[in-house]
Amino acid sequence: MSTCTASSASTPTVRPGLQQVRVRLHVDAPDTPREQIEELVALVENRSPLRDTLISPVDVVTTLA
């Protein structure tokens, strides 16, 4: 069993969260102009709730049941 002291809990050396999220898209649409695909990607990025949550601060509320 691991123990955590007050001093080690208050001064973490490595942030426990993600440092970066990378997205690489492979689109199979040979007859579609790249410009049209880029427009679609921009539209999806602007409407994605997951992306919005990752790039914007969000309050996290923890409660005990």
C-alpha positions as CSV (number, residue, x, y, z in Angstrom):
1,M,0.0,0.0,0.0
2,S,1.3,3.4,-1.0
3,T,1.2,6.4,1.3
4,C,1.2,10.0,0.4
5,T,2.5,12.7,2.7
6,A,1.2,16.2,2.7
7,S,4.5,17.6,1.4
8,S,4.7,15.2,-1.6
9,A,1.0,15.7,-2.4
10,S,1.3,19.5,-2.5
11,T,4.4,19.7,-4.8
12,P,4.0,17.3,-7.7
13,T,7.0,17.3,-10.0
14,V,5.0,16.0,-13.0
15,R,1.5,17.1,-13.8
16,P,-0.8,14.1,-13.7
17,G,-2.9,15.2,-16.7
18,L,-2.3,15.0,-20.4
19,Q,0.5,17.2,-21.8
20,Q,-0.7,17.1,-25.4
21,V,-3.4,15.4,-27.6
22,R,-2.5,14.8,-31.2
23,V,-5.1,14.1,-33.9
24,R,-4.1,12.7,-37.3
25,L,-6.7,12.2,-39.9
26,H,-6.6,9.8,-42.8
27,V,-9.4,10.7,-45.2
28,D,-10.3,8.4,-48.0
29,A,-12.0,10.7,-50.5
30,P,-9.9,10.7,-53.7
31,D,-12.3,12.8,-55.7
32,T,-12.7,15.5,-53.0
33,P,-10.6,18.6,-53.3
34,R,-8.2,19.1,-50.3
35,E,-9.8,22.5,-49.6
36,Q,-13.2,20.9,-49.1
37,I,-11.7,18.4,-46.7
38,E,-10.0,21.2,-44.8
39,E,-13.3,23.1,-44.5
40,L,-15.0,19.9,-43.2
41,V,-12.2,19.4,-40.6
42,A,-12.6,23.1,-39.4
43,L,-16.3,22.6,-39.1
44,V,-15.9,19.5,-37.0
45,E,-13.3,21.1,-34.8
46,N,-15.6,24.1,-34.2
47,R,-18.6,21.9,-33.2
48,S,-16.8,19.1,-31.3
49,P,-17.8,19.1,-27.6
50,L,-14.8,17.0,-26.7
51,R,-12.3,19.3,-28.4
52,D,-14.0,22.3,-26.8
53,T,-13.7,20.7,-23.4
54,L,-10.0,19.9,-24.0
55,I,-9.0,23.4,-25.2
56,S,-11.1,25.5,-22.7
57,P,-11.0,25.6,-19.0
58,V,-13.9,23.7,-17.4
59,D,-15.0,23.5,-13.8
60,V,-14.8,20.0,-12.3
61,V,-17.0,19.4,-9.3
62,T,-16.3,16.4,-7.1
63,T,-18.9,15.2,-4.6
64,L,-19.1,12.2,-2.3
65,A,-22.3,10.1,-2.8
